[in-house]
């Protein structure tokens, strides 16, 4: 069995030279897009010195290879397409180190969230609206778990039921 050496493993010493961290950063970015904070944490985890990581992040940001605004916009588009709502996406982006202003801008430029909630509801539960309070609550919990706000959930579930009291 072939074993891969992972920088940062036991015995690896951190290198302060940004030239060592740059190829590692580019290799990671070749696989997928990263937020700057997420890439810095990954490079530090791999054993690169903090000064080298900061220099590489600054250089990649200056060359616009690393762009948190672009990352946030792409992240919102991809995860909205997978049926996730704005609250969940915002939490995920914040955990990846994206600035709150960039998150807000990316979510504002995203899809119509109420329409997206209706699509997700109909894809999961069918086109017919819920017929009982229990079913409505079940669908509402599902949409809240997916990250939609209560306004989006109300929009997706339709108007409230008529009162059962005849008076």
C-alpha positions in Angstrom: 0.0 0.0 0.0 1.3 3.4 -1.0 1.2 6.1 1.7 1.0 9.8 1.0 3.2 12.2 2.9 1.1 15.0 4.4 2.9 18.2 5.3 2.3 18.9 9.0 2.7 15.2 9.9 4.9 14.2 12.7 8.5 15.1 11.9 7.7 17.9 9.4 9.0 21.3 10.4 7.2 24.5 9.4 8.9 26.4 6.7 8.9 30.2 6.9 9.7 30.5 3.2 6.6 31.6 1.2 8.0 29.8 -1.8 7.2 26.5 -0.1 3.6 27.5 0.8 2.8 28.9 -2.6 2.8 25.6 -4.5 0.8 24.0 -1.8 -1.8 26.8 -2.0 -2.0 26.6 -5.7 -2.4 22.9 -5.6 -5.3 23.2 -3.1 -6.9 26.0 -5.3 -6.6 23.7 -8.4 -9.0 21.3 -6.7 -11.7 23.8 -5.6 -12.2 27.4 -4.7 -11.4 28.4 -1.1 -12.1 31.4 1.1 -9.0 33.2 2.2 -9.5 32.3 5.9 -10.2 28.7 5.0 -7.1 28.4 2.8 -4.9 30.0 5.5 -6.2 27.5 8.1 -5.6 24.6 5.7 -2.0 25.7 5.0 -1.3 26.3 8.7 -2.7 22.8 9.4 -0.3 21.4 6.7 2.6 22.8 8.7 3.4 26.1 6.9 4.6 29.0 9.1 2.2 31.8 9.8 4.3 34.4 8.1 4.6 32.3 4.9 0.8 31.6 4.9 0.1 35.4 5.3 2.4 36.2 2.5 0.9 33.7 0.2 -2.7 34.7 1.0 -1.8 38.4 0.4 -0.1 37.5 -3.0 -3.0 35.3 -4.2 -5.5 38.0 -3.2 -3.5 40.7 -4.9 -3.4 38.6 -8.1 -7.2 38.0 -7.7 -6.7 34.2 -7.7 -8.2 34.2 -4.2 -11.4 36.3 -4.0 -13.8 35.9 -1.1 -16.6 37.8 -2.9 -16.4 35.5 -5.9 -16.2 32.5 -3.5 -19.3 33.6 -1.6 -21.3 34.2 -4.8 -20.4 30.8 -6.2 -21.1 29.1 -2.9 -24.5 30.7 -2.7 -25.4 29.7 -6.3 -24.3 26.1 -5.8 -25.9 25.5 -2.4 -29.1 27.3 -3.4 -29.4 25.0 -6.3 -29.0 22.1 -3.9 -32.1 23.3 -2.0 -30.4 25.1 0.9 -31.8 28.3 2.3 -30.1 31.6 3.1 -29.7 31.1 6.8 -27.8 27.8 6.4 -25.7 29.1 3.6 -24.8 32.2 5.7 -23.8 30.0 8.6 -21.6 27.8 6.4 -19.9 30.9 4.8 -19.3 32.4 8.2 -17.7 29.2 9.4 -15.3 29.3 6.4 -14.2 32.8 7.4 -16.0 35.0 4.9 -16.8 38.5 6.0 -20.4 39.3 7.0 -20.7 42.1 4.4 -19.6 39.7 1.6 -22.1 37.1 2.8 -25.0 39.6 2.8 -24.1 40.8 -0.7 -23.9 37.3 -2.1 -27.2 36.3 -0.5 -28.9 39.5 -1.9 -27.6 38.7 -5.3 -28.8 35.1 -5.0 -32.1 33.7 -6.2 -35.6 34.6 -5.1 -35.5 32.7 -1.7 -39.3 32.5 -1.4 -39.6 30.9 -4.8 -36.7 28.6 -4.0 -38.5 27.5 -0.8 -41.6 26.7 -2.8 -39.6 24.6 -5.3 -37.8 22.7 -2.5 -41.2 22.0 -0.8 -42.8 20.8 -3.9 -39.9 18.7 -4.9 -39.9 16.9 -1.5 -43.7 16.8 -0.8 -45.4 17.1 -4.1 -47.5 19.9 -5.7 -50.5 19.6 -3.4 -50.5 21.9 -0.4 -50.5 20.4 3.1 -54.0 19.3 4.2 -53.6 19.3 8.0 -51.8 21.3 10.6 -49.5 18.3 11.3 -48.5 18.0 7.7 -47.9 21.8 7.5 -45.8 21.7 10.6 -43.7 18.8 9.2 -43.1 20.6 5.9 -42.3 23.8 7.8 -39.7 22.1 10.0 -38.1 20.5 6.9 -37.8 24.0 5.2 -36.4 25.5 8.4 -33.8 22.7 8.7 -32.8 23.5 5.1 -32.1 27.1 6.2 -35.2 29.1 5.0 -36.6 31.9 7.2 -40.1 31.8 8.6 -41.2 34.3 5.9 -40.0 31.9 3.2 -41.6 29.0 4.9 -45.0 30.8 5.2 -44.7 31.7 1.5 -44.0 28.1 0.5 -46.7 26.6 2.6 -49.5 28.9 1.5 -52.2 30.7 3.5 -53.2 29.5 6.9 -56.1 27.1 7.1 -59.6 28.4 7.6 -60.8 28.4 11.2 -62.8 25.3 12.1 -65.1 27.4 14.3 -68.3 28.1 12.3 -69.2 31.3 14.2 
